Amino acid sequence: MARAAVEDWPEGYIIVVPHAWRGDNLWTDMQSQAQARIGQTLREMYAELLQQPLSPGLERLARQIEAKSERLLHDS
């Protein structure tokens, strides 16, 4: 029972919550914490991804898209 009382579940654990508990604040808190951790992990992953250089082909494509959007903005 003592383990069930722990509020800080280690990352990577699968937590099974009976349907009867799902209206309880504990379930809502667990969902919020898990969503916050997932969000933080994704933000870190995307930040690292944005630091990676683009391939030459993607670089050219990005420049073409930027140039075309600038022309569209100036034409309107």
BELQUIGI-V333632 format. One record per residue. N is the residue number from 1. RES is the residue in one letter. PHI is phi in whole degrees, -180 to 180 (none if undefined). D_LAST is the distance of its C-alpha to the last C-alpha in Angstrom with 1 decimal. Layout:
{{N,RES,PHI,D_LAST} {N,RES,PHI,D_LAST}}
This chain:
{{1,M,none,66.8} {2,A,-62,66.0} {3,R,-63,63.2} {4,A,-67,61.6} {5,A,-83,61.5} {6,V,-68,59.5} {7,E,-91,56.0} {8,D,-96,54.5} {9,W,-80,54.3} {10,P,-62,53.8} {11,E,-65,50.6} {12,G,97,51.0} {13,Y,-78,53.5} {14,I,-99,53.1} {15,I,-111,54.1} {16,V,-99,55.4} {17,V,-118,55.3} {18,P,-60,57.4} {19,H,-55,55.7} {20,A,-64,58.0} {21,W,-90,56.5} {22,R,-66,52.8} {23,G,-88,52.8} {24,D,-78,54.2} {25,N,-64,52.3} {26,L,-59,53.5} {27,W,-63,51.4} {28,T,-63,48.3} {29,D,-63,48.9} {30,M,-64,49.4} {31,Q,-63,46.2} {32,S,-62,44.2} {33,Q,-64,45.9} {34,A,-65,45.2} {35,Q,-65,41.5} {36,A,-64,41.2} {37,R,-65,42.9} {38,I,-62,40.8} {39,G,-60,37.6} {40,Q,-64,38.9} {41,T,-62,40.0} {42,L,-65,36.6} {43,R,-62,34.8} {44,E,-65,37.3} {45,M,-64,36.9} {46,Y,-67,33.1} {47,A,-63,33.5} {48,E,-66,35.9} {49,L,-63,33.7} {50,L,-68,30.8} {51,Q,-83,33.3} {52,Q,-78,34.0} {53,P,-72,32.5} {54,L,-81,30.3} {55,S,-68,31.8} {56,P,-56,30.6} {57,G,-64,29.0} {58,L,-68,27.1} {59,E,-61,26.1} {60,R,-61,24.6} {61,L,-62,22.8} {62,A,-61,21.4} {63,R,-65,20.2} {64,Q,-64,18.5} {65,I,-64,16.7} {66,E,-61,15.7} {67,A,-63,14.5} {68,K,-66,12.5} {69,S,-68,10.8} {70,E,-65,10.2} {71,R,-63,8.7} {72,L,-64,6.3} {73,L,-66,5.5} {74,H,-72,5.6} {75,D,-76,3.8} {76,S,-89,0.0}}
